[in-house]
Amino acid sequence: MTDTDTAVTPFLMFEGAATEAMNFYVSLFDDGEILSVTPHGDGSGVQLAEFRVAGQRLLCSDSAVHHGFSFTPSLSLFVRCRDEAEQSRLHKALAEGGRELMPLGDYGFSTRFAWVNDRFGVSWQLNLP
């Protein structure tokens, strides 16, 4: 892909936790990697960063402005896990300090599925195909 190609990239906006969240996310996946980080000029956090997890590039930043909104489960990151061990590991790590929306279980549409909001408020659906 070149800079002139059209692309859609998930963008996560934090209020001071972008670096911590990005480091946490890349630690969870074998291919996790921070690709670039541009700090705010005043050192108040991340102006723009790009990272990769499970083959997906994501952008994130720390907003310099407080907003009356945060993340919502209506938009989530959907992970197709390769096996039960990976799904269980991701579920445990992402649920710690967060909130389970659907505990790991059999929901008919999937024999092993979980939906959690992590400690940063980002929503993750973990599916075992």
URWOMO-V627989 format. One line per field, one symbol per residue. burial: I if it has 9 or more other C-alpha atoms within 8 Angstrom, else O. A space follows every 10 residues. Layout:
burial=???
This chain:
burial=OOOOOOOOOO OOIIIIIIIO IIIOIIOIIO IIOIOOIOII OOOIIIIIII IIIOOOIIII IIIOOOOOOO OIOOOIOOOO IOOOOIIOOI IOOIIIOIII OIIIIIOOOI IIIIIIIIIO IIIIIIIIO
